[in-house]
Amino acid sequence: MKNPWWNDFLSLFFPLLCLLCRYNQRTTNQPLCLACQAKLSPTNLHLHHENEFTDRFIGRVQLETATALYYFSKTSKVQTLLHLLKYGDRPMIGVQLGRWYGYLLKEQALFSTIDLIIPVPLHPKRERQRGYNQSTQFAMGLSEALNIPYKEGVLERRMYTTTQTGKNRFDRLENVLSAFQLKQKDIIAGKHVLLVDDVLTTGATLEACALQLLEAPDVKISMATIAIAMN
């Protein structure tokens, strides 16, 4: 049983610091301090069945719903947060954000029918270089808060694709269309899965993954990302 007095005592010597500024203190259930939170742009897309996230996939992939925690733009605090997650060897940022967002999603009926959370996979070479998959970290946090299992290995990234930076939607889609393979079809058959990634830009990676997942019979797909690029 957790002792709140013991936690308060420990916090005197080991304060919880903001994951972004690493200076101000934060509470246990919040990944960022209040000052940094005020500099971010939450989307509140999870409050709406159809939104600008789902709109980007009209005519591409049939979605149950989709959402993102923050809006993303270059030079923004969200970009800094994502950069720390992907390249700063701070995987716990993804877990904390997943927990935080999971608690919000848990209050929404739109996400109550999800059976399984699936992270977009990295190629093994890139995951070895980075040391972890940032999408898996996000999935872990969501799983904990939503009390829904996450599963790696359902999708496999079999091609080491070139960087997506600077490519338009069609070039990105061509770059990743055959990069993924569905490995565990039976696990997702008849289930509602939540496909998660770190950021939605053109949607090419998520689209390529979703098309593979749809090879399983009677599967339903929703999506969630940490951020969505502003149009």
C-alpha positions in Angstrom: 0.0 0.0 0.0 1.4 3.4 -1.0 2.0 5.8 1.9 1.4 9.5 0.9 3.5 10.7 3.8 6.5 8.7 2.5 5.9 10.0 -1.0 5.9 13.6 0.4 9.1 12.9 2.3 10.8 11.5 -0.8 9.7 14.5 -2.9 11.8 16.8 -0.6 15.0 15.1 -1.9 13.9 13.7 -5.3 11.4 16.2 -6.7 9.5 15.3 -9.8 10.8 17.6 -12.5 9.1 18.7 -15.7 10.0 16.4 -18.6 10.4 19.4 -20.9 12.2 22.2 -19.0 13.7 19.8 -16.4 13.6 22.8 -13.9 10.1 23.3 -12.5 8.4 20.6 -10.4 5.4 18.7 -11.6 2.8 16.5 -9.9 2.9 12.7 -10.0 0.2 12.4 -12.7 1.4 15.2 -14.9 4.4 14.9 -17.3 4.9 18.6 -17.5 4.9 21.6 -15.2 2.1 24.1 -15.4 4.3 26.7 -17.1 5.3 24.3 -19.9 1.7 23.0 -20.2 0.6 26.5 -20.9 3.0 26.7 -23.9 1.5 23.6 -25.6 -1.5 23.3 -27.8 -3.9 20.5 -26.8 -6.3 19.5 -29.6 -9.3 18.1 -27.7 -10.0 16.0 -30.7 -10.9 13.0 -28.5 -14.1 14.8 -27.7 -15.4 14.4 -31.3 -16.1 11.2 -33.3 -15.2 13.0 -36.5 -12.5 15.7 -36.5 -9.6 17.0 -38.5 -7.6 13.8 -37.8 -10.3 11.5 -39.2 -10.8 14.0 -42.1 -7.3 13.4 -43.3 -8.1 9.8 -43.9 -11.3 10.2 -45.8 -11.0 8.1 -48.9 -7.9 6.5 -47.6 -8.7 4.3 -44.6 -12.0 3.7 -42.8 -11.6 4.7 -39.2 -13.8 4.4 -36.2 -12.3 7.5 -34.7 -8.9 9.1 -34.2 -7.2 11.7 -32.0 -4.0 13.5 -31.1 -2.9 15.0 -27.8 -1.2 18.2 -29.2 -0.9 20.3 -32.3 2.5 20.3 -33.8 4.4 23.0 -35.6 8.1 23.6 -36.3 10.0 25.4 -33.5 7.1 24.8 -31.1 7.5 23.3 -27.6 5.7 20.2 -28.9 8.5 19.8 -31.4 11.1 20.0 -28.6 9.2 17.4 -26.6 9.0 15.0 -29.6 12.7 15.6 -30.3 13.6 14.7 -26.7 11.5 11.6 -26.9 12.9 10.4 -30.2 16.6 11.5 -30.0 17.2 12.5 -26.4 17.2 9.0 -24.9 14.2 9.8 -22.8 11.7 7.0 -23.5 9.7 7.8 -20.3 8.4 10.9 -22.0 6.4 8.7 -24.2 5.1 6.6 -21.3 4.2 9.6 -19.3 2.3 11.3 -22.2 0.6 8.0 -22.9 -0.6 7.7 -19.3 -1.7 11.4 -19.3 -3.7 11.0 -22.5 -5.0 7.6 -21.5 -6.7 9.1 -18.5 -8.4 11.6 -20.7 -9.5 9.0 -23.3 -10.8 6.7 -20.6 -13.6 9.3 -20.0 -14.8 9.1 -23.6 -17.2 6.4 -24.8 -15.5 6.6 -28.3 -12.5 4.7 -26.9 -14.4 2.2 -24.6 -14.6 -0.5 -27.2 -10.9 -0.8 -28.0 -9.5 -4.3 -27.5 -5.9 -3.9 -28.3 -3.3 -1.1 -28.7 -0.7 -1.6 -31.5 2.3 0.7 -31.9 3.7 1.6 -35.3 6.9 -0.5 -35.5 10.4 0.7 -36.2 12.8 -1.2 -38.3 15.0 -3.4 -36.0 18.1 -1.5 -37.2 16.7 1.9 -36.3 15.3 0.6 -33.0 18.8 -0.7 -32.1 20.3 2.7 -32.9 17.7 4.5 -30.8 17.4 1.9 -28.0 13.6 1.9 -28.0 10.6 2.5 -30.2 9.0 5.9 -29.2 5.5 4.7 -30.4 5.8 1.6 -28.1 6.5 3.9 -25.1 3.4 5.9 -25.9 1.4 2.6 -26.3 2.7 1.4 -22.9 1.4 4.5 -21.1 -1.9 4.4 -22.9 -2.2 0.7 -22.0 -1.6 1.4 -18.3 -4.2 4.2 -18.1 -6.8 2.6 -20.2 -6.3 -0.9 -18.8 -6.1 -2.2 -22.4 -3.3 -4.5 -23.5 -0.7 -3.4 -26.1 1.0 -5.8 -28.4 4.2 -5.5 -30.4 4.9 -7.9 -33.3 1.5 -7.7 -34.9 3.0 -5.5 -37.5 6.6 -5.8 -38.7 8.7 -3.2 -40.4 10.6 -5.2 -42.9 12.2 -2.4 -45.0 14.6 0.2 -43.7 13.1 3.2 -45.5 14.7 6.5 -46.2 13.8 9.5 -44.1 10.4 11.0 -44.5 11.5 14.6 -43.9 10.9 16.8 -46.9 8.6 14.4 -48.7 5.0 15.2 -49.7 2.1 12.8 -48.9 2.4 10.8 -52.1 6.2 10.4 -51.9 5.9 9.4 -48.2 3.2 6.8 -49.0 5.3 5.3 -51.8 8.3 5.2 -49.5 6.4 3.2 -46.8 3.6 1.4 -48.6 5.4 -2.0 -48.8 7.5 -1.4 -45.7 5.1 -3.1 -43.3 3.8 -6.6 -43.0 1.0 -8.1 -40.9 2.5 -10.9 -38.9 -0.2 -11.9 -36.4 -3.5 -11.7 -38.3 -5.4 -14.0 -35.9 -4.7 -11.8 -32.9 -6.6 -8.8 -34.3 -9.4 -10.6 -36.2 -12.8 -9.3 -35.1 -11.2 -6.7 -32.8 -11.2 -2.9 -32.5 -7.5 -1.9 -32.5 -5.9 1.4 -31.6 -3.0 2.1 -33.9 -0.6 4.6 -32.3 2.4 6.7 -33.4 4.3 9.7 -32.2 3.1 12.3 -34.8 0.7 12.6 -37.7 2.0 14.7 -40.6 0.9 13.4 -44.0 -0.5 10.2 -42.5 1.5 8.0 -44.9 3.0 5.7 -42.2 -0.3 5.3 -40.4 -2.1 4.6 -43.7 0.4 2.0 -44.7 0.1 0.2 -41.3 -3.7 0.5 -41.3 -3.9 -1.1 -44.8 -2.0 -4.1 -43.5 -4.2 -4.4 -40.4 -7.3 -4.4 -42.6 -6.1 -7.7 -44.1 -7.4 -9.3 -40.9 -11.1 -10.2 -41.0 -13.7 -7.9 -39.3 -11.0 -5.6 -37.8 -11.9 -2.0 -36.8 -9.2 0.7 -36.6 -8.9 3.8 -34.5 -5.7 5.9 -34.3 -4.0 8.1 -31.7 -0.8 10.1 -31.8 1.0 12.4 -29.4 0.8 15.2 -32.0 -0.8 16.2 -35.2 0.9 18.7 -37.6 -1.0 21.9 -38.1 -2.3 22.5 -41.7 
